[in-house]
Amino acid sequence: MADLSYLDAVILGIVEGLTEYLPVSSTGHLTIAEKMLGLEVDDPAVTAYTAVIQLGAIAATLIYFFKDIGRFARAWFRGLGGAEERRNPDYGLAWAVVIGSIPVGLVGFVFRDVIAGPLRSLWVVAIALVLWSIVMVVAERAHTAFERRGAVRGEHTVSPIDGLVIGLVQCFSLVPGVSRSGATISAGLMRGIDRVTATRLSFFLAIPALTAAGVFQAVEERANLARLGIGPMVVGLVVAFVVAYASIAWLLRFVASNSLLPFVWYRVGLGALLAAALAAGWITAT
């Protein structure tokens, strides 16, 4: 594989930062960007690089939600030691994040070779972009039904069961094109959780999932990553951090007064365009 240039690193960092938390699939967009840059999307070094620069987006999440994360952690540890502390709503939400992070970790580890291999195809991305858009539409309709009944729930009602359900749905995001945030936010909406809370919960669930994936890939593919050079790696991480921080702030403002439907139309359009390009032979799937 050709060396990764600094320009490549900047472009991939921007794509990662922009798409990691938007429900449009960061893996799908990174795969498309890598292909357009002339990189081999199924090269182990490229796969590892895209996982590692996610740590930049995770750093943005940790800083943006630093106070919230500290509050949840204190509630969780205190709740482990006393029944009175378990009545704190933050204790239940903390457990939701812990429990919700387990399924994707297990599934991702067991099927890691499939995820890094056969699923790294642009045909998979195109199909998943369109099919998961249907799920997002269903989630929006379910949320509307909850609103009509006055049954939409806020952050203080999030339970470990919510975390388990959302965590199981998060496993679908291992398929490029589905979108981790698209999966978790949709699951939250279908559970009757309001959009802002579902989005915040999606961010919290991203921390253990993406950190584990990035660290595991960095260790497993350290020899391949060394070929790319420390410079491009640092550039990709920094750019992803800056762009992701801005993306988090924008998305929280957006979902406060808007549905996910604009993202649905974008996903369907991109998926259709990508499928057409593949069918015409303008680009290859891998």
C-alpha atoms as an extended CHARMM CRD file, in Angstrom:
* protein
*
       286  EXT
         1         1  MET       CA              0.0000000000        0.0000000000        0.0000000000  PROA      1               0.0000000000
         2         2  ALA       CA              1.2030000000        3.5150000000       -0.7540000000  PROA      2               0.0000000000
         3         3  ASP       CA              2.2280000000        5.6330000000        2.2080000000  PROA      3               0.0000000000
         4         4  LEU       CA             -0.5120000000        7.7040000000        3.7680000000  PROA      4               0.0000000000
         5         5  SER       CA              0.1500000000       11.3650000000        3.0100000000  PROA      5               0.0000000000
         6         6  TYR       CA             -0.5780000000       14.2610000000        5.3540000000  PROA      6               0.0000000000
         7         7  LEU       CA             -3.3100000000       15.4080000000        2.9850000000  PROA      7               0.0000000000
         8         8  ASP       CA             -4.8820000000       11.9380000000        3.1810000000  PROA      8               0.0000000000
         9         9  ALA       CA             -4.6900000000       12.1450000000        6.9770000000  PROA      9               0.0000000000
        10        10  VAL       CA             -6.4070000000       15.5480000000        7.0460000000  PROA      10              0.0000000000
        11        11  ILE       CA             -9.1890000000       14.3960000000        4.7210000000  PROA      11              0.0000000000
        12        12  LEU       CA             -9.8120000000       11.1880000000        6.6720000000  PROA      12              0.0000000000
        13        13  GLY       CA             -9.7160000000       13.1080000000        9.9620000000  PROA      13              0.0000000000
        14        14  ILE       CA            -12.3510000000       15.5470000000        8.6790000000  PROA      14              0.0000000000
        15        15  VAL       CA            -14.5680000000       12.7170000000        7.4170000000  PROA      15              0.0000000000
        16        16  GLU       CA            -14.2400000000       10.8550000000       10.7140000000  PROA      16              0.0000000000
        17        17  GLY       CA            -14.9590000000       13.9270000000       12.8210000000  PROA      17              0.0000000000
        18        18  LEU       CA            -17.9590000000       14.9710000000       10.7410000000  PROA      18              0.0000000000
        19        19  THR       CA            -19.6130000000       11.5670000000       10.4550000000  PROA      19              0.0000000000
        20        20  GLU       CA            -18.7620000000        9.7040000000       13.6680000000  PROA      20              0.0000000000
        21        21  TYR       CA            -21.7370000000       11.0670000000       15.5890000000  PROA      21              0.0000000000
        22        22  LEU       CA            -24.0890000000       11.9880000000       12.7610000000  PROA      22              0.0000000000
        23        23  PRO       CA            -26.4270000000        9.0890000000       11.8440000000  PROA      23              0.0000000000
        24        24  VAL       CA            -24.8860000000        8.6760000000        8.3900000000  PROA      24              0.0000000000
        25        25  SER       CA            -22.1890000000        6.0030000000        9.0650000000  PROA      25              0.0000000000
        26        26  SER       CA            -18.6290000000        7.1230000000        9.6520000000  PROA      26              0.0000000000
        27        27  THR       CA            -17.2580000000        3.7360000000        8.5390000000  PROA      27              0.0000000000
        28        28  GLY       CA            -19.2000000000        3.9660000000        5.3070000000  PROA      28              0.0000000000
        29        29  HSD       CA            -17.9780000000        7.4850000000        4.5950000000  PROA      29              0.0000000000
        30        30  LEU       CA            -14.4030000000        6.6050000000        5.5200000000  PROA      30              0.0000000000
        31        31  THR       CA            -14.5410000000        3.5990000000        3.1910000000  PROA      31              0.0000000000
        32        32  ILE       CA            -15.7660000000        5.8160000000        0.3540000000  PROA      32              0.0000000000
        33        33  ALA       CA            -13.1220000000        8.4650000000        1.1330000000  PROA      33              0.0000000000
        34        34  GLU       CA            -10.3440000000        5.8700000000        1.2520000000  PROA      34              0.0000000000
        35        35  LYS       CA            -11.4340000000        4.5060000000       -2.0980000000  PROA      35              0.0000000000
        36        36  MET       CA            -11.4830000000        7.9860000000       -3.6390000000  PROA      36              0.0000000000
        37        37  LEU       CA             -7.9830000000        8.6060000000       -2.2610000000  PROA      37              0.0000000000
        38        38  GLY       CA             -6.7170000000        5.4550000000       -3.9760000000  PROA      38              0.0000000000
        39        39  LEU       CA             -6.2260000000        3.4750000000       -0.7710000000  PROA      39              0.0000000000
        40        40  GLU       CA             -7.0110000000       -0.2360000000       -0.4860000000  PROA      40              0.0000000000
        41        41  VAL       CA            -10.0390000000       -0.3180000000        1.7900000000  PROA      41              0.0000000000
        42        42  ASP       CA             -9.4090000000       -3.9180000000        2.8910000000  PROA      42              0.0000000000
        43        43  ASP       CA             -5.7330000000       -3.3110000000        3.6810000000  PROA      43              0.0000000000
        44        44  PRO       CA             -5.1890000000       -4.1270000000        7.4030000000  PROA      44              0.0000000000
        45        45  ALA       CA             -3.2380000000       -0.8980000000        7.8960000000  PROA      45              0.0000000000
        46        46  VAL       CA             -6.0480000000        1.2050000000        6.4330000000  PROA      46              0.0000000000
        47        47  THR       CA             -8.6610000000       -0.6120000000        8.5160000000  PROA      47              0.0000000000
        48        48  ALA       CA             -6.5820000000       -0.0840000000       11.6480000000  PROA      48              0.0000000000
        49        49  TYR       CA             -5.9820000000        3.5880000000       10.8270000000  PROA      49              0.0000000000
        50        50  THR       CA             -9.6950000000        4.3230000000       10.5440000000  PROA      50              0.0000000000
        51        51  ALA       CA            -10.2790000000        2.6430000000       13.9100000000  PROA      51              0.0000000000
        52        52  VAL       CA             -7.4290000000        4.4720000000       15.6170000000  PROA      52              0.0000000000
        53        53  ILE       CA             -8.3920000000        7.9930000000       14.4880000000  PROA      53              0.0000000000
        54        54  GLN       CA            -11.7940000000        7.3390000000       16.0860000000  PROA      54              0.0000000000
        55        55  LEU       CA             -9.9350000000        7.9050000000       19.3580000000  PROA      55              0.0000000000
        56        56  GLY       CA             -9.7480000000       11.5730000000       18.3800000000  PROA      56              0.0000000000
        57        57  ALA       CA            -13.5450000000       11.6890000000       18.2230000000  PROA      57              0.0000000000
        58        58  ILE       CA            -13.7410000000        9.8610000000       21.5470000000  PROA      58              0.0000000000
        59        59  ALA       CA            -11.4230000000       12.4280000000       23.1400000000  PROA      59              0.0000000000
        60        60  ALA       CA            -13.8230000000       15.1250000000       21.9400000000  PROA      60              0.0000000000
        61        61  THR       CA            -16.7070000000       13.2690000000       23.6170000000  PROA      61              0.0000000000
        62        62  LEU       CA            -14.8090000000       12.9080000000       26.8880000000  PROA      62              0.0000000000
        63        63  ILE       CA            -14.0260000000       16.6160000000       27.0320000000  PROA      63              0.0000000000
        64        64  TYR       CA            -17.4610000000       17.8020000000       25.8790000000  PROA      64              0.0000000000
        65        65  PHE       CA            -19.2830000000       15.6370000000       28.4360000000  PROA      65              0.0000000000
        66        66  PHE       CA            -16.5880000000       15.6830000000       31.1330000000  PROA      66              0.0000000000
        67        67  LYS       CA            -18.8840000000       16.9300000000       33.9090000000  PROA      67              0.0000000000
        68        68  ASP       CA            -21.6950000000       14.5490000000       32.9760000000  PROA      68              0.0000000000
        69        69  ILE       CA            -19.3770000000       11.5560000000       32.8300000000  PROA      69              0.0000000000
        70        70  GLY       CA            -17.9630000000       12.4570000000       36.2520000000  PROA      70              0.0000000000
        71        71  ARG       CA            -21.4830000000       12.7440000000       37.6640000000  PROA      71              0.0000000000
        72        72  PHE       CA            -22.5390000000        9.3560000000       36.2870000000  PROA      72              0.0000000000
        73        73  ALA       CA            -19.3440000000        7.6920000000       37.5130000000  PROA      73              0.0000000000
        74        74  ARG       CA            -19.8180000000        9.0360000000       41.0480000000  PROA      74              0.0000000000
        75        75  ALA       CA            -23.4530000000        7.9180000000       41.0910000000  PROA      75              0.0000000000
        76        76  TRP       CA            -22.4870000000        4.4450000000       39.8840000000  PROA      76              0.0000000000
        77        77  PHE       CA            -19.7570000000        3.8800000000       42.4720000000  PROA      77              0.0000000000
        78        78  ARG       CA            -21.8990000000        5.3000000000       45.2790000000  PROA      78              0.0000000000
        79        79  GLY       CA            -24.8200000000        3.1340000000       44.2150000000  PROA      79              0.0000000000
        80        80  LEU       CA            -22.6800000000        0.0270000000       44.4370000000  PROA      80              0.0000000000
        81        81  GLY       CA            -22.1280000000        0.7710000000       48.0930000000  PROA      81              0.0000000000
        82        82  GLY       CA            -25.5510000000        1.8270000000       49.3260000000  PROA      82              0.0000000000
        83        83  ALA       CA            -29.2480000000        1.2190000000       48.6170000000  PROA      83              0.0000000000
        84        84  GLU       CA            -30.1310000000        4.8740000000       49.1710000000  PROA      84              0.0000000000
        85        85  GLU       CA            -27.7280000000        5.9890000000       46.4460000000  PROA      85              0.0000000000
        86        86  ARG       CA            -29.3390000000        3.5700000000       43.9810000000  PROA      86              0.0000000000
        87        87  ARG       CA            -32.4070000000        5.8030000000       43.8710000000  PROA      87              0.0000000000
        88        88  ASN       CA            -30.3420000000        8.4100000000       42.0380000000  PROA      88              0.0000000000
        89        89  PRO       CA            -31.4630000000        8.4230000000       38.3490000000  PROA      89              0.0000000000
        90        90  ASP       CA            -27.8300000000        8.8060000000       37.3150000000  PROA      90              0.0000000000
        91        91  TYR       CA            -27.1440000000        5.3620000000       38.7910000000  PROA      91              0.0000000000
        92        92  GLY       CA            -29.6020000000        3.7390000000       36.3910000000  PROA      92              0.0000000000
        93        93  LEU       CA            -28.2450000000        5.6670000000       33.4270000000  PROA      93              0.0000000000
        94        94  ALA       CA            -24.6950000000        4.6790000000       34.3180000000  PROA      94              0.0000000000
        95        95  TRP       CA            -25.7370000000        1.0280000000       34.3830000000  PROA      95              0.0000000000
        96        96  ALA       CA            -27.4740000000        1.5210000000       31.0270000000  PROA      96              0.0000000000
        97        97  VAL       CA            -24.1580000000        2.6300000000       29.5150000000  PROA      97              0.0000000000
        98        98  VAL       CA            -22.2090000000       -0.2240000000       31.1370000000  PROA      98              0.0000000000
        99        99  ILE       CA            -24.6810000000       -2.9160000000       30.0750000000  PROA      99              0.0000000000
       100       100  GLY       CA            -25.2740000000       -1.3830000000       26.6600000000  PROA      100             0.0000000000
       101       101  SER       CA            -21.5510000000       -1.4550000000       25.8740000000  PROA      101             0.0000000000
       102       102  ILE       CA            -21.1470000000       -5.2080000000       26.3530000000  PROA      102             0.0000000000
       103       103  PRO       CA            -23.0080000000       -6.6670000000       23.3170000000  PROA      103             0.0000000000
       104       104  VAL       CA            -21.1540000000       -4.7080000000       20.6380000000  PROA      104             0.0000000000
       105       105  GLY       CA            -17.8250000000       -5.5230000000       22.2830000000  PROA      105             0.0000000000
       106       106  LEU       CA            -18.5320000000       -9.2580000000       22.2560000000  PROA      106             0.0000000000
       107       107  VAL       CA            -19.9850000000       -9.3390000000       18.7390000000  PROA      107             0.0000000000
       108       108  GLY       CA            -17.2430000000       -7.1000000000       17.3940000000  PROA      108             0.0000000000
       109       109  PHE       CA            -14.5220000000       -9.3410000000       18.8440000000  PROA      109             0.0000000000
       110       110  VAL       CA            -16.0540000000      -12.6140000000       17.6440000000  PROA      110             0.0000000000
       111       111  PHE       CA            -16.6970000000      -11.3520000000       14.1130000000  PROA      111             0.0000000000
       112       112  ARG       CA            -13.6910000000       -9.0420000000       13.8270000000  PROA      112             0.0000000000
       113       113  ASP       CA            -12.2570000000      -10.8470000000       10.7850000000  PROA      113             0.0000000000
       114       114  VAL       CA            -15.5670000000      -10.6180000000        8.9130000000  PROA      114             0.0000000000
       115       115  ILE       CA            -15.9660000000       -6.9380000000        9.8260000000  PROA      115             0.0000000000
       116       116  ALA       CA            -12.4430000000       -6.0630000000        8.6930000000  PROA      116             0.0000000000
       117       117  GLY       CA            -12.6630000000       -8.2960000000        5.6040000000  PROA      117             0.0000000000
       118       118  PRO       CA            -15.8020000000       -9.2010000000        3.6200000000  PROA      118             0.0000000000
       119       119  LEU       CA            -17.8720000000       -6.3610000000        5.0710000000  PROA      119             0.0000000000
       120       120  ARG       CA            -15.3420000000       -3.7850000000        3.8540000000  PROA      120             0.0000000000
       121       121  SER       CA            -17.1350000000       -3.5650000000        0.5150000000  PROA      121             0.0000000000
       122       122  LEU       CA            -18.7810000000       -0.4940000000       -0.9700000000  PROA      122             0.0000000000
       123       123  TRP       CA            -21.7260000000       -2.6700000000       -2.0160000000  PROA      123             0.0000000000
       124       124  VAL       CA            -22.3050000000       -3.4180000000        1.6670000000  PROA      124             0.0000000000
       125       125  VAL       CA            -22.0900000000        0.3040000000        2.4510000000  PROA      125             0.0000000000
       126       126  ALA       CA            -24.5790000000        1.2380000000       -0.2950000000  PROA      126             0.0000000000
       127       127  ILE       CA            -27.1370000000       -1.3770000000        0.7380000000  PROA      127             0.0000000000
       128       128  ALA       CA            -26.8000000000       -0.6650000000        4.4650000000  PROA      128             0.0000000000
       129       129  LEU       CA            -27.1780000000        3.0940000000        3.9420000000  PROA      129             0.0000000000
       130       130  VAL       CA            -30.5550000000        2.5530000000        2.2940000000  PROA      130             0.0000000000
       131       131  LEU       CA            -31.9020000000       -0.3320000000        4.3980000000  PROA      131             0.0000000000
       132       132  TRP       CA            -31.1050000000        1.2260000000        7.7720000000  PROA      132             0.0000000000
       133       133  SER       CA            -32.7870000000        4.4220000000        6.6280000000  PROA      133             0.0000000000
       134       134  ILE       CA            -36.0490000000        2.4390000000        6.7310000000  PROA      134             0.0000000000
       135       135  VAL       CA            -35.3800000000        1.6260000000       10.3910000000  PROA      135             0.0000000000
       136       136  MET       CA            -34.7860000000        5.3040000000       11.1170000000  PROA      136             0.0000000000
       137       137  VAL       CA            -38.1290000000        6.2200000000        9.5350000000  PROA      137             0.0000000000
       138       138  VAL       CA            -39.8690000000        3.5590000000       11.6420000000  PROA      138             0.0000000000
       139       139  ALA       CA            -38.1220000000        4.9450000000       14.7420000000  PROA      139             0.0000000000
       140       140  GLU       CA            -39.3410000000        8.4640000000       13.9750000000  PROA      140             0.0000000000
       141       141  ARG       CA            -42.9100000000        7.2320000000       13.5440000000  PROA      141             0.0000000000
       142       142  ALA       CA            -42.7030000000        5.3260000000       16.8180000000  PROA      142             0.0000000000
       143       143  HSD       CA            -41.4050000000        8.4460000000       18.5420000000  PROA      143             0.0000000000
       144       144  THR       CA            -44.2770000000       10.4860000000       17.1130000000  PROA      144             0.0000000000
       145       145  ALA       CA            -46.7030000000        7.9310000000       18.5500000000  PROA      145             0.0000000000
       146       146  PHE       CA            -45.0930000000        8.2940000000       21.9790000000  PROA      146             0.0000000000
       147       147  GLU       CA            -45.3990000000       12.0870000000       21.6990000000  PROA      147             0.0000000000
       148       148  ARG       CA            -49.1070000000       11.8740000000       20.9050000000  PROA      148             0.0000000000
       149       149  ARG       CA            -49.6600000000        9.7630000000       24.0250000000  PROA      149             0.0000000000
       150       150  GLY       CA            -47.5340000000       12.0920000000       26.1310000000  PROA      150             0.0000000000
       151       151  ALA       CA            -45.2960000000        9.1370000000       26.9500000000  PROA      151             0.0000000000
       152       152  VAL       CA            -41.8900000000       10.4670000000       25.8630000000  PROA      152             0.0000000000
       153       153  ARG       CA            -39.2800000000        9.8870000000       28.5660000000  PROA      153             0.0000000000
       154       154  GLY       CA            -36.3110000000       11.9990000000       29.6320000000  PROA      154             0.0000000000
       155       155  GLU       CA            -32.8060000000       11.2510000000       30.8990000000  PROA      155             0.0000000000
       156       156  HSD       CA            -33.8720000000       10.5280000000       34.4720000000  PROA      156             0.0000000000
       157       157  THR       CA            -36.0190000000        7.6000000000       33.3240000000  PROA      157             0.0000000000
       158       158  VAL       CA            -33.3060000000        5.7270000000       31.3960000000  PROA      158             0.0000000000
       159       159  SER       CA            -32.9350000000        2.2220000000       32.8380000000  PROA      159             0.0000000000
       160       160  PRO       CA            -30.5340000000       -0.7190000000       32.4500000000  PROA      160             0.0000000000
       161       161  ILE       CA            -33.1780000000       -2.4020000000       30.2600000000  PROA      161             0.0000000000
       162       162  ASP       CA            -33.0210000000        0.5910000000       27.9120000000  PROA      162             0.0000000000
       163       163  GLY       CA            -29.2650000000        0.2100000000       27.8420000000  PROA      163             0.0000000000
       164       164  LEU       CA            -29.4890000000       -3.5000000000       27.0190000000  PROA      164             0.0000000000
       165       165  VAL       CA            -31.9540000000       -2.9910000000       24.1630000000  PROA      165             0.0000000000
       166       166  ILE       CA            -30.0210000000       -0.0720000000       22.6890000000  PROA      166             0.0000000000
       167       167  GLY       CA            -26.7570000000       -1.9790000000       23.1530000000  PROA      167             0.0000000000
       168       168  LEU       CA            -28.1200000000       -4.9760000000       21.2380000000  PROA      168             0.0000000000
       169       169  VAL       CA            -29.2640000000       -2.7350000000       18.3870000000  PROA      169             0.0000000000
       170       170  GLN       CA            -25.8280000000       -1.0820000000       18.3990000000  PROA      170             0.0000000000
       171       171  CYS       CA            -24.3910000000       -4.3880000000       17.1650000000  PROA      171             0.0000000000
       172       172  PHE       CA            -25.9290000000       -3.7130000000       13.7470000000  PROA      172             0.0000000000
       173       173  SER       CA            -23.5910000000       -0.7380000000       13.4560000000  PROA      173             0.0000000000
       174       174  LEU       CA            -20.6910000000       -3.1370000000       12.9390000000  PROA      174             0.0000000000
       175       175  VAL       CA            -21.9780000000       -3.3820000000        9.3600000000  PROA      175             0.0000000000
       176       176  PRO       CA            -20.4490000000       -0.4400000000        7.4200000000  PROA      176             0.0000000000
       177       177  GLY       CA            -23.2020000000        1.8970000000        6.2770000000  PROA      177             0.0000000000
       178       178  VAL       CA            -25.5790000000        1.3010000000        9.1880000000  PROA      178             0.0000000000
       179       179  SER       CA            -24.1360000000        3.9840000000       11.5120000000  PROA      179             0.0000000000
       180       180  ARG       CA            -23.5490000000        3.4620000000       15.2050000000  PROA      180             0.0000000000
       181       181  SER       CA            -25.3280000000        6.6770000000       16.1430000000  PROA      181             0.0000000000
       182       182  GLY       CA            -28.0990000000        5.9060000000       13.6610000000  PROA      182             0.0000000000
       183       183  ALA       CA            -28.6160000000        2.5420000000       15.3450000000  PROA      183             0.0000000000
       184       184  THR       CA            -28.4890000000        3.7450000000       18.9500000000  PROA      184             0.0000000000
       185       185  ILE       CA            -30.5520000000        6.9100000000       18.4660000000  PROA      185             0.0000000000
       186       186  SER       CA            -33.1880000000        4.9460000000       16.5350000000  PROA      186             0.0000000000
       187       187  ALA       CA            -33.3500000000        2.3440000000       19.3080000000  PROA      187             0.0000000000
       188       188  GLY       CA            -33.7080000000        5.0980000000       21.8970000000  PROA      188             0.0000000000
       189       189  LEU       CA            -36.5650000000        6.7180000000       19.9820000000  PROA      189             0.0000000000
       190       190  MET       CA            -38.3470000000        3.3720000000       19.7030000000  PROA      190             0.0000000000
       191       191  ARG       CA            -38.0010000000        3.0020000000       23.4750000000  PROA      191             0.0000000000
       192       192  GLY       CA            -39.8630000000        6.2950000000       23.9120000000  PROA      192             0.0000000000
       193       193  ILE       CA            -36.8020000000        8.3150000000       24.9240000000  PROA      193             0.0000000000
       194       194  ASP       CA            -36.7050000000       11.9460000000       23.7720000000  PROA      194             0.0000000000
       195       195  ARG       CA            -34.3530000000       12.8460000000       20.9160000000  PROA      195             0.0000000000
       196       196  VAL       CA            -31.8130000000       14.8310000000       22.9350000000  PROA      196             0.0000000000
       197       197  THR       CA            -31.5320000000       12.1310000000       25.6100000000  PROA      197             0.0000000000
       198       198  ALA       CA            -31.2880000000        9.3890000000       22.9770000000  PROA      198             0.0000000000
       199       199  THR       CA            -28.5220000000       11.3530000000       21.2550000000  PROA      199             0.0000000000
       200       200  ARG       CA            -26.6330000000       11.9810000000       24.4920000000  PROA      200             0.0000000000
       201       201  LEU       CA            -26.9330000000        8.2990000000       25.3690000000  PROA      201             0.0000000000
       202       202  SER       CA            -25.5450000000        7.4670000000       21.9390000000  PROA      202             0.0000000000
       203       203  PHE       CA            -22.4980000000        9.6090000000       22.7170000000  PROA      203             0.0000000000
       204       204  PHE       CA            -21.9720000000        7.9140000000       26.0730000000  PROA      204             0.0000000000
       205       205  LEU       CA            -22.2370000000        4.4490000000       24.5330000000  PROA      205             0.0000000000
       206       206  ALA       CA            -19.6530000000        5.4480000000       21.9270000000  PROA      206             0.0000000000
       207       207  ILE       CA            -16.9250000000        5.9410000000       24.5250000000  PROA      207             0.0000000000
       208       208  PRO       CA            -16.3120000000        2.3130000000       25.5710000000  PROA      208             0.0000000000
       209       209  ALA       CA            -17.2010000000        0.8690000000       22.1480000000  PROA      209             0.0000000000
       210       210  LEU       CA            -14.9180000000        3.0680000000       20.0460000000  PROA      210             0.0000000000
       211       211  THR       CA            -12.1220000000        3.1910000000       22.6190000000  PROA      211             0.0000000000
       212       212  ALA       CA            -11.9780000000       -0.6000000000       22.7670000000  PROA      212             0.0000000000
       213       213  ALA       CA            -12.0330000000       -0.8820000000       18.9630000000  PROA      213             0.0000000000
       214       214  GLY       CA             -9.3130000000        1.7370000000       18.5130000000  PROA      214             0.0000000000
       215       215  VAL       CA             -6.9700000000        0.3480000000       21.1570000000  PROA      215             0.0000000000
       216       216  PHE       CA             -7.4710000000       -3.2520000000       20.0060000000  PROA      216             0.0000000000
       217       217  GLN       CA             -6.7480000000       -2.3580000000       16.3790000000  PROA      217             0.0000000000
       218       218  ALA       CA             -3.7320000000       -0.2680000000       17.3580000000  PROA      218             0.0000000000
       219       219  VAL       CA             -2.2050000000       -3.1720000000       19.2710000000  PROA      219             0.0000000000
       220       220  GLU       CA             -3.1370000000       -5.9010000000       16.7810000000  PROA      220             0.0000000000
       221       221  GLU       CA             -2.0100000000       -3.9510000000       13.7240000000  PROA      221             0.0000000000
       222       222  ARG       CA              0.9000000000       -2.0200000000       15.2670000000  PROA      222             0.0000000000
       223       223  ALA       CA              3.3320000000       -3.3210000000       12.6290000000  PROA      223             0.0000000000
       224       224  ASN       CA              1.0940000000       -2.1840000000        9.7690000000  PROA      224             0.0000000000
       225       225  LEU       CA              0.4140000000        1.1510000000       11.4470000000  PROA      225             0.0000000000
       226       226  ALA       CA              4.1430000000        1.7440000000       11.8140000000  PROA      226             0.0000000000
       227       227  ARG       CA              4.3860000000        1.7100000000        8.0120000000  PROA      227             0.0000000000
       228       228  LEU       CA              2.0680000000        4.6900000000        7.8310000000  PROA      228             0.0000000000
       229       229  GLY       CA              4.2210000000        6.8500000000       10.0920000000  PROA      229             0.0000000000
       230       230  ILE       CA              3.4980000000        8.6320000000       13.3880000000  PROA      230             0.0000000000
       231       231  GLY       CA              2.9690000000       12.0010000000       11.6920000000  PROA      231             0.0000000000
       232       232  PRO       CA             -0.1320000000       11.1180000000        9.6470000000  PROA      232             0.0000000000
       233       233  MET       CA             -1.5270000000        9.2630000000       12.6540000000  PROA      233             0.0000000000
       234       234  VAL       CA             -1.2420000000       12.3110000000       14.9070000000  PROA      234             0.0000000000
       235       235  VAL       CA             -2.6590000000       14.6130000000       12.2320000000  PROA      235             0.0000000000
       236       236  GLY       CA             -5.6670000000       12.3410000000       11.7190000000  PROA      236             0.0000000000
       237       237  LEU       CA             -6.3230000000       12.1640000000       15.4620000000  PROA      237             0.0000000000
       238       238  VAL       CA             -6.0920000000       15.9310000000       15.9840000000  PROA      238             0.0000000000
       239       239  VAL       CA             -8.2800000000       16.8040000000       13.0000000000  PROA      239             0.0000000000
       240       240  ALA       CA            -10.8660000000       14.1960000000       14.0120000000  PROA      240             0.0000000000
       241       241  PHE       CA            -10.9130000000       15.6270000000       17.5490000000  PROA      241             0.0000000000
       242       242  VAL       CA            -11.5160000000       19.2350000000       16.4700000000  PROA      242             0.0000000000
       243       243  VAL       CA            -14.1710000000       18.4160000000       13.8770000000  PROA      243             0.0000000000
       244       244  ALA       CA            -15.9370000000       15.8910000000       16.1270000000  PROA      244             0.0000000000
       245       245  TYR       CA            -16.1810000000       18.4010000000       18.9710000000  PROA      245             0.0000000000
       246       246  ALA       CA            -17.9620000000       20.8590000000       16.6830000000  PROA      246             0.0000000000
       247       247  SER       CA            -20.1310000000       18.0660000000       15.2900000000  PROA      247             0.0000000000
       248       248  ILE       CA            -21.3060000000       17.0340000000       18.7730000000  PROA      248             0.0000000000
       249       249  ALA       CA            -22.3640000000       20.5680000000       19.6400000000  PROA      249             0.0000000000
       250       250  TRP       CA            -24.2000000000       20.9910000000       16.3330000000  PROA      250             0.0000000000
       251       251  LEU       CA            -26.0520000000       17.6600000000       16.5030000000  PROA      251             0.0000000000
       252       252  LEU       CA            -27.3490000000       18.2950000000       20.0280000000  PROA      252             0.0000000000
       253       253  ARG       CA            -28.7740000000       21.6280000000       18.8950000000  PROA      253             0.0000000000
       254       254  PHE       CA            -30.2330000000       20.0750000000       15.7550000000  PROA      254             0.0000000000
       255       255  VAL       CA            -32.0970000000       17.1640000000       17.3880000000  PROA      255             0.0000000000
       256       256  ALA       CA            -33.5850000000       19.5010000000       19.9940000000  PROA      256             0.0000000000
       257       257  SER       CA            -36.0070000000       20.7760000000       17.3560000000  PROA      257             0.0000000000
       258       258  ASN       CA            -35.6650000000       18.4820000000       14.3290000000  PROA      258             0.0000000000
       259       259  SER       CA            -36.2570000000       14.8520000000       13.3850000000  PROA      259             0.0000000000
       260       260  LEU       CA            -33.7830000000       12.4440000000       11.7940000000  PROA      260             0.0000000000
       261       261  LEU       CA            -35.5370000000       12.5730000000        8.4190000000  PROA      261             0.0000000000
       262       262  PRO       CA            -33.0190000000       14.9600000000        6.7550000000  PROA      262             0.0000000000
       263       263  PHE       CA            -30.3320000000       12.3610000000        7.4740000000  PROA      263             0.0000000000
       264       264  VAL       CA            -32.5760000000        9.6530000000        6.0400000000  PROA      264             0.0000000000
       265       265  TRP       CA            -32.8780000000       11.4730000000        2.7050000000  PROA      265             0.0000000000
       266       266  TYR       CA            -29.1230000000       12.0580000000        2.6340000000  PROA      266             0.0000000000
       267       267  ARG       CA            -28.4200000000        8.3890000000        3.3420000000  PROA      267             0.0000000000
       268       268  VAL       CA            -30.8190000000        7.1640000000        0.6540000000  PROA      268             0.0000000000
       269       269  GLY       CA            -29.3910000000        9.5810000000       -1.9180000000  PROA      269             0.0000000000
       270       270  LEU       CA            -25.8090000000        8.6280000000       -1.1150000000  PROA      270             0.0000000000
       271       271  GLY       CA            -26.6110000000        4.9150000000       -1.1270000000  PROA      271             0.0000000000
       272       272  ALA       CA            -28.3650000000        5.1470000000       -4.4980000000  PROA      272             0.0000000000
       273       273  LEU       CA            -25.5290000000        7.2200000000       -5.9920000000  PROA      273             0.0000000000
       274       274  LEU       CA            -22.9160000000        4.7970000000       -4.6850000000  PROA      274             0.0000000000
       275       275  ALA       CA            -24.8130000000        1.7680000000       -6.0260000000  PROA      275             0.0000000000
       276       276  ALA       CA            -25.1170000000        3.4350000000       -9.4260000000  PROA      276             0.0000000000
       277       277  ALA       CA            -21.3920000000        4.1850000000       -9.5120000000  PROA      277             0.0000000000
       278       278  LEU       CA            -20.5720000000        0.5880000000       -8.5970000000  PROA      278             0.0000000000
       279       279  ALA       CA            -23.0010000000       -0.8470000000      -11.1400000000  PROA      279             0.0000000000
       280       280  ALA       CA            -21.5880000000        1.3910000000      -13.8850000000  PROA      280             0.0000000000
       281       281  GLY       CA            -18.0610000000        0.3120000000      -13.0600000000  PROA      281             0.0000000000
       282       282  TRP       CA            -16.9030000000        3.8250000000      -12.1870000000  PROA      282             0.0000000000
       283       283  ILE       CA            -15.4590000000        2.5090000000       -8.9310000000  PROA      283             0.0000000000
       284       284  THR       CA            -14.7690000000       -0.9700000000       -7.5820000000  PROA      284             0.0000000000
       285       285  ALA       CA            -16.2900000000       -2.3410000000       -4.3850000000  PROA      285             0.0000000000
       286       286  THR       CA            -12.9580000000       -3.0850000000       -2.6590000000  PROA      286             0.0000000000
